[in-house]
């Protein structure tokens, strides 16, 4: 019985050496996925915030575009982990303001996860939109809804 233990003594090392690369790959892919989700969430929030800030301005279209661009750039500055070449597109149609971000998600360290696919970056897209309202009409709409709710409760 003592000989059997000696015969299997190195099997744990062999099994670990086969299993360790797989475990390491799962951990690394999980970290990259978290980086991707973080950058996507930051871009989504920045797009929505920039659109909201643009809705606060009631002056000319050029002022709104400048305010939206400034807010969008300030919001993402220094907050993205691995996304580069971020482009912001602002469109104003009537009362709607749309902000779209596109960027390239580069895997940290320059590692290419799938070399056979021929790409080293994923494209991240985020969009936020909001509608401009005049304060007077907005307050009237809210009061109309509140009054209708009170009537329904009675």
C-alpha positions as CSV (number, residue, x, y, z in Angstrom):
1,X,0.0,0.0,0.0
2,X,2.9,2.3,0.6
3,X,4.1,1.8,-2.9
4,X,0.8,2.9,-4.4
5,X,1.0,6.3,-2.7
6,X,4.4,6.9,-4.2
7,X,3.2,5.9,-7.7
8,X,0.5,8.6,-7.6
9,X,2.5,11.3,-5.9
10,X,3.1,13.3,-9.1
11,X,-0.4,13.0,-10.5
12,X,-1.6,16.1,-8.7
13,X,1.1,18.2,-10.3
14,X,0.2,16.9,-13.8
15,X,-3.5,17.6,-13.2
16,X,-2.8,21.1,-11.9
17,X,-0.6,21.9,-14.8
18,X,-3.4,20.9,-17.2
19,X,-6.1,22.7,-15.3
20,X,-4.3,25.9,-14.4
21,X,-4.2,27.5,-17.9
22,X,-8.0,27.0,-18.2
23,X,-8.7,28.6,-14.8
24,X,-6.3,31.5,-15.6
25,X,-8.1,32.1,-19.0
26,X,-11.5,32.2,-17.3
27,X,-10.3,34.7,-14.8
28,X,-8.6,36.9,-17.4
29,X,-11.7,36.8,-19.7
30,X,-13.9,37.7,-16.7
31,X,-11.7,40.8,-15.9
32,X,-11.9,41.9,-19.5
33,X,-15.6,41.5,-19.5
34,X,-15.9,43.7,-16.4
35,X,-13.7,46.4,-18.1
36,X,-16.0,46.3,-21.1
37,X,-19.2,46.5,-19.0
38,X,-17.7,49.4,-17.0
39,X,-16.8,51.4,-20.1
40,X,-20.2,50.7,-21.6
41,X,-22.0,51.9,-18.5
42,X,-19.8,55.1,-18.3
43,X,-20.6,55.9,-22.0
44,X,-24.4,55.2,-21.5
45,X,-24.5,57.5,-18.5
46,X,-22.4,60.2,-20.2
47,X,-24.7,60.1,-23.3
48,X,-27.8,60.5,-21.2
49,X,-26.3,63.2,-19.0
50,X,-25.2,65.2,-22.0
51,X,-28.6,65.0,-23.6
52,X,-30.3,66.1,-20.3
53,X,-27.9,69.1,-20.0
54,X,-28.7,70.1,-23.6
55,X,-32.4,70.1,-22.8
56,X,-31.8,72.7,-20.1
57,X,-30.8,75.3,-22.6
58,X,-33.5,77.1,-24.5
59,X,-31.3,79.4,-26.6
60,X,-29.9,78.8,-30.1
61,X,-29.0,75.4,-31.5
62,X,-25.3,76.2,-31.7
63,X,-25.2,76.9,-27.9
64,X,-27.0,73.6,-27.2
65,X,-24.5,71.7,-29.3
66,X,-21.5,73.3,-27.6
67,X,-23.0,72.6,-24.1
68,X,-23.8,69.0,-25.0
69,X,-20.3,68.4,-26.4
70,X,-18.6,70.0,-23.4
71,X,-20.7,68.0,-20.9
72,X,-20.1,64.8,-22.8
73,X,-16.3,65.3,-22.9
74,X,-16.1,66.3,-19.3
75,X,-18.2,63.3,-18.2
76,X,-16.0,60.6,-19.8
77,X,-12.7,62.3,-19.2
78,X,-10.4,60.0,-17.2
79,X,-13.2,57.5,-16.5
80,X,-12.8,54.9,-19.3
81,X,-10.6,52.0,-18.5
82,X,-9.8,50.5,-21.9
83,X,-11.9,52.2,-24.5
84,X,-10.0,54.5,-27.0
85,X,-10.9,56.6,-30.0
86,X,-14.2,57.7,-28.6
87,X,-16.4,59.7,-31.0
88,X,-19.4,61.7,-29.9
89,X,-22.2,62.5,-32.3
90,X,-24.9,65.0,-31.3
91,X,-28.1,65.4,-33.3
92,X,-30.9,67.9,-32.5
93,X,-34.2,67.4,-34.3
94,X,-37.1,69.6,-33.1
95,X,-37.3,69.1,-29.4
96,X,-35.2,65.9,-29.2
97,X,-31.5,65.7,-28.5
98,X,-29.6,62.5,-29.2
99,X,-26.1,61.8,-28.1
100,X,-24.2,58.8,-29.5
101,X,-20.8,57.5,-28.5
102,X,-18.7,55.0,-30.4
103,X,-15.4,53.7,-29.3
104,X,-12.9,50.9,-29.6
105,X,-12.5,48.6,-26.6
106,X,-8.9,47.6,-26.6
107,X,-8.0,44.6,-24.4
108,X,-5.6,45.8,-21.7
109,X,-2.0,44.9,-22.4
110,X,-2.6,44.5,-26.1
111,X,-3.6,40.9,-25.8
112,X,-5.7,39.6,-28.7
113,X,-8.3,37.2,-27.2
114,X,-9.1,35.6,-30.6
115,X,-6.1,35.9,-33.0
116,X,-7.8,33.8,-35.7
117,X,-10.6,36.4,-35.9
118,X,-8.3,39.1,-37.1
119,X,-9.5,41.8,-34.7
120,X,-7.9,43.3,-31.7
121,X,-10.7,45.7,-30.6
122,X,-14.4,45.5,-30.0
123,X,-16.8,48.4,-30.9
124,X,-18.7,50.0,-28.0
125,X,-21.8,52.0,-28.9
126,X,-23.9,54.0,-26.4
127,X,-26.8,56.3,-27.0
128,X,-28.8,58.7,-24.8
129,X,-31.7,61.0,-25.8
130,X,-34.0,63.5,-24.1
131,X,-36.7,65.9,-25.2
132,X,-36.7,69.6,-24.4
133,X,-39.7,70.9,-22.6
134,X,-40.7,74.4,-21.7
135,X,-41.0,74.7,-18.0
136,X,-44.5,76.1,-18.1
137,X,-46.0,73.4,-20.2
138,X,-44.2,70.7,-18.3
139,X,-45.6,71.9,-14.9
140,X,-49.1,72.1,-16.5
141,X,-48.8,68.5,-17.7
142,X,-47.7,67.3,-14.3
143,X,-50.6,69.1,-12.6
144,X,-53.0,67.7,-15.0
145,X,-51.8,64.2,-14.3
146,X,-51.9,64.9,-10.5
147,X,-55.5,66.1,-10.8
148,X,-56.5,63.1,-12.8
149,X,-55.0,60.8,-10.2
150,X,-56.9,62.6,-7.4
151,X,-60.1,62.2,-9.3
152,X,-59.5,58.5,-9.8
153,X,-58.8,57.9,-6.1
154,X,-62.1,59.4,-5.1
